[in-house]
Amino acid sequence: MSELIDPHRDDSAGVAGRADPAEDGVRASQSGDPPGVPTVAALRVLLLEDDPGDAYLVRELLELAGGGYQLIWSRDLADGLVELDRGVDCVLVDLGLPDVAGLDTVRSVVGHPSGAAVVVLTGFSDRAVAAEAVLLGAQDYLIKGRVDHESLARSIRYAIARRQSQESSRQLNEALLLQAESARMERGLVARPIIHNPRFHWAVRYEAGGRRALLGGDFFDAIELEDGTVRVAVGDICGHGADEAALGVALRVAWRALVLSGAEPDRTLQAVERVLRSERASDETFATMCDLEFDPTAHHVKLRMAGHPSPLVVGQEDVLDIPPGGRGPLLGVFDDPVWPTFEVELGDHWTMVIYTDGIVEGHDRDGTERFDSTGLARTAAAAGPVSSPRELADALVGAAESANGEPLADDVALVILSTDAAAGR
């Protein structure tokens, strides 16, 4: 390490005692830039040193280094902490100050919120102490008696660079930890379907719009009741952001609680809408939702539609044909809404896709047309009857993104149920 030369000079007349920082006697010389040429701000260097001779020498070495430094001298830690509050880039710390001893000085400076780099000044016999100071958070140390102006300036600038790198790493680690914690929380908020009826094979898929987060405003849930009936819900909150994601979770949890409590299916959407109205941040927020009730034999399904896209039965040319008056209003828009129930005969072997509109609203590559429900049906039919629900979910999302040319801008939620034998793979 570099060492600080001690000339044993009693030449402290040029070193004024600490006063107002604008009037400090220990300052760096200014560069000789011509008028009108912008200058780089000088690095503010705080020297904690009770020896006037050493303080004078530091000033001379920094001036020999070519300027670019504003040196502020404090004779004790108390005054130095005042300067730290005003902001400095680097602190040169002597370990023998009158008001604090040894490594306690380093602990105080390193722990100060200013975030300044720290370089310790020590004697030749205190190398072990200096190394311990680095372990406490100092960026470097200088041994008095063996340093020139170049190594002093280099140590200061390297110390500042190391401190900035350490701070960047700390902020990055904090951001990664926060991101991981947010991801864990979001994963915990996504539904875990509970379906044990062996007649049903299923898969779910969730993609937040643009892959900007794990959780968006869309939601889904699926749960089997004690009699073997399977209930499924897929919904979509208008808008994007944390508020919409939180509202989607609230509606999903409310729906599951209602189903598990044995609430009448015809009344479920009414209760969910009351939750929407009570939890939304704006009266303009609305939602769509599809509520399905599959009988234990998996031959029939009852649907209740709140302005939601119709489910797709694989093999058909398009989505389910909703009878006149079968589609109810959006959630959160009209007073005294009514959602009719209609029943569909499914037969023995079928695969159904319940989805949010994010998967059909993406454009094709030239931007002239949307992927729409026809593209979804075409992709599902092309996947063939041998596809498992999981493979089909991957194929549908992949085809929509491929047609769009990039990740879909809107959130996507899929629930796929099937009774085909191949789906059980």
Buried (B, 14 or more C-beta within 10 A) or exposed (E): BBBBBBEEEEEBEEBBEBEEBEEBBBBBBEEEEEEEEEEEEBBBBBBBBBBBBBBBBBBBBBBBBEBBBBBBBBBBBEBBBEBBEEEBBBBBBBBBBEEBEBBEBBBBBBEBEBBBBBBBBBBEEBBEBBBBBBEBBBBBBBBBEBBBBEBBBBBBBBBBEBBBEBEEEEEEEEEEEEEEEEEEEBEEBBBEBEBEBEBBBBBBBBBBBBEEBBBBBBBBBBBBBEEBBBBBBBBBBBBBBEBBBBBBBBBBBBBBEBBEEEBEBBEBBBBBBEBBEEBBEEEEBBBBBBBBBBBBEBBBBBBBBBBBBBBBBBEEEBBBEBEEEBBBBBBBBEEEBEBEBBEBEBEEBBBBBBBBBBBBBBBBEEEEEBBBBBBBBBBBBEBEBEBBBBBBBBBBBEBBBBBBEEBBBBBBBBBBBBBBEBBEE
